[in-house]
Amino acid sequence: MPLPPTCPMEFSAMPEHFVEDAMELLIFASRIPKALDGVVLDEFMNFIIMFMGSPDFIKNPYLRAKMVEVLNNWMPRRSGSSATATLFEGHQLSLEYLVRNLLKLYVDIEFTGSHTQ
């Protein structure tokens, strides 16, 4: 972080459904109790935080909102230790960029339906 200002051609040529399928898989796995126990999710968290607030890399705001759905499923539900609690409490990118990128995504989605689009 931060990502380069222009998207590389190799990344922009990748179909967005690759990212969507990965997010759907993470959502599905997150809904199964203890399915993610023992799985290291740091790289997924890095990917989500980096690209959630980057409309130049992933143009579809609803696909970026699906990343927020993954994060919502990873939120610790009760007090106590959880496998995903450290992703929000001690993850360096999360501490620095999560709130900023969430707000940026919110603004992008709010302006998606404007009359000037």
C-alpha positions as CSV (number, residue, x, y, z in Angstrom):
1,M,0.0,0.0,0.0
2,P,-0.5,2.4,-1.6
3,L,-1.0,0.7,-5.0
4,P,0.5,2.4,-8.1
5,P,-1.7,5.2,-9.6
6,T,-2.3,3.2,-12.8
7,C,-3.4,-0.3,-13.1
8,P,-0.9,-2.7,-14.9
9,M,-2.2,-4.2,-18.1
10,E,-1.8,-7.7,-16.8
11,F,-4.1,-7.0,-13.9
12,S,-6.7,-5.1,-15.9
13,A,-6.9,-8.0,-18.4
14,M,-7.9,-10.4,-15.6
15,P,-11.7,-11.1,-15.6
16,E,-13.4,-9.7,-12.5
17,H,-15.3,-13.0,-12.0
18,F,-12.0,-14.5,-10.7
19,V,-12.2,-12.1,-7.8
20,E,-15.9,-12.5,-7.4
21,D,-15.6,-16.3,-7.3
22,A,-12.8,-16.0,-4.6
23,M,-15.0,-13.7,-2.5
24,E,-18.0,-16.1,-2.9
25,L,-15.9,-19.0,-1.7
26,L,-14.7,-17.0,1.3
27,I,-18.3,-16.0,2.2
28,F,-19.4,-19.6,1.9
29,A,-16.5,-21.0,4.0
30,S,-17.1,-18.3,6.6
31,R,-20.6,-19.4,7.2
32,I,-19.6,-23.0,8.1
33,P,-18.7,-23.2,11.8
34,K,-15.0,-23.8,12.3
35,A,-14.3,-24.1,8.6
36,L,-11.6,-21.4,8.7
37,D,-9.9,-22.6,11.9
38,G,-6.2,-23.1,11.3
39,V,-6.4,-21.3,7.9
40,V,-4.1,-18.3,7.6
41,L,-6.2,-15.5,6.2
42,D,-3.6,-12.7,6.3
43,E,-3.0,-12.7,2.5
44,F,-6.8,-12.6,1.8
45,M,-7.1,-9.7,4.3
46,N,-4.2,-7.9,2.5
47,F,-6.0,-8.4,-0.9
48,I,-9.3,-7.2,0.4
49,I,-8.0,-4.1,2.1
50,M,-5.8,-3.2,-0.9
51,F,-8.4,-3.6,-3.6
52,M,-11.5,-2.6,-1.7
53,G,-10.6,1.1,-1.9
54,S,-9.0,1.0,-5.4
55,P,-11.6,1.7,-8.1
56,D,-8.8,1.9,-10.7
57,F,-8.0,-1.8,-10.2
58,I,-11.5,-3.2,-9.5
59,K,-14.0,-1.0,-11.2
60,N,-17.2,-2.7,-10.1
61,P,-18.2,-1.1,-6.8
62,Y,-20.6,-4.0,-6.0
63,L,-17.7,-6.5,-6.3
64,R,-15.7,-4.3,-3.9
65,A,-18.8,-4.3,-1.6
66,K,-18.7,-8.1,-1.7
67,M,-15.3,-7.8,-0.1
68,V,-16.9,-5.9,2.8
69,E,-19.4,-8.9,3.1
70,V,-16.4,-11.2,3.6
71,L,-15.0,-8.9,6.3
72,N,-18.5,-8.8,7.9
73,N,-18.5,-12.6,8.0
74,W,-15.0,-12.6,9.6
75,M,-16.0,-10.2,12.4
76,P,-15.8,-11.8,15.8
77,R,-19.4,-12.6,17.0
78,R,-18.8,-12.8,20.7
79,S,-16.3,-11.7,23.2
80,G,-13.4,-14.0,23.6
81,S,-10.8,-15.3,21.2
82,S,-11.6,-16.0,17.6
83,A,-9.5,-17.1,14.7
84,T,-10.5,-13.9,12.8
85,A,-10.2,-11.5,15.7
86,T,-6.5,-10.9,15.1
87,L,-7.3,-9.8,11.5
88,F,-8.9,-6.7,12.8
89,E,-7.0,-6.1,16.0
90,G,-3.4,-6.8,15.1
91,H,-3.2,-6.8,11.3
92,Q,-1.0,-3.9,10.1
93,L,-2.8,-3.0,6.9
94,S,-6.1,-3.3,8.7
95,L,-5.0,-0.8,11.4
96,E,-3.8,1.7,8.8
97,Y,-6.1,1.4,5.8
98,L,-9.3,-0.4,6.6
99,V,-11.4,2.5,7.8
100,R,-10.1,4.8,5.0
101,N,-10.9,2.2,2.3
102,L,-14.3,1.4,3.7
103,L,-15.2,5.1,3.6
104,K,-13.9,5.5,0.1
105,L,-15.9,2.5,-1.1
106,Y,-19.0,3.9,0.6
107,V,-18.6,7.2,-1.3
108,D,-18.0,5.3,-4.6
109,I,-21.2,3.3,-4.1
110,E,-23.3,6.3,-3.2
111,F,-22.2,8.1,-6.4
112,T,-22.8,5.1,-8.6
113,G,-26.5,5.9,-9.2
114,S,-26.1,9.7,-9.7
115,H,-27.6,11.4,-12.7
116,T,-24.1,12.4,-14.0
117,Q,-23.0,8.9,-14.6
